[in-house]
Amino acid sequence: AAFEVEHSTTIYSGIVRMLDLARGSEAQALEGLLLVAPDKREADVREQLWRPAFSRIADLKVRYLPYGRLRRIVRPLSALGRV
């Protein structure tokens, strides 16, 4: 799995970086690519993923992970570090 976090740059550039990583020589077996971005950028993420230029991205199984959902996942895990 790999994460691309988009906070201050464009979703487009993040997808390009993710594609570079996934198509790199040693990263050919990458699965579970996650594009992490603010909740309010969901429409932009989905719009960019459907661009004709990224038509092969479906092969990589890229998924959008909004900050809100990431927080809900991480919060219980962070409590384990305090045990």
Long-range contacts (C-beta under 8 A, 24 or more apart in sequence): 1-30, 1-31, 1-32, 1-33, 1-34, 2-27, 2-30, 2-32, 2-33, 2-34, 3-33, 3-34, 3-35, 3-36, 3-65, 4-33, 4-34, 4-35, 4-36, 5-36, 5-37, 6-35, 6-36, 6-37, 6-41, 6-45, 7-37, 7-38, 11-35, 11-37, 11-41, 11-44, 11-45, 11-48, 12-48, 12-51, 15-48, 15-49, 15-54, 15-57, 15-62, 18-60, 18-62, 19-54, 19-57, 19-60, 22-60, 30-60, 31-60, 31-61, 32-61, 32-63, 33-60, 33-61, 33-62, 33-63, 34-62, 34-63, 34-64, 34-65, 35-62, 35-63, 35-64, 35-65, 36-65, 36-66, 36-67, 36-70, 37-64, 37-65, 37-66, 37-67, 38-66, 38-67, 39-66, 39-67, 39-68, 42-66
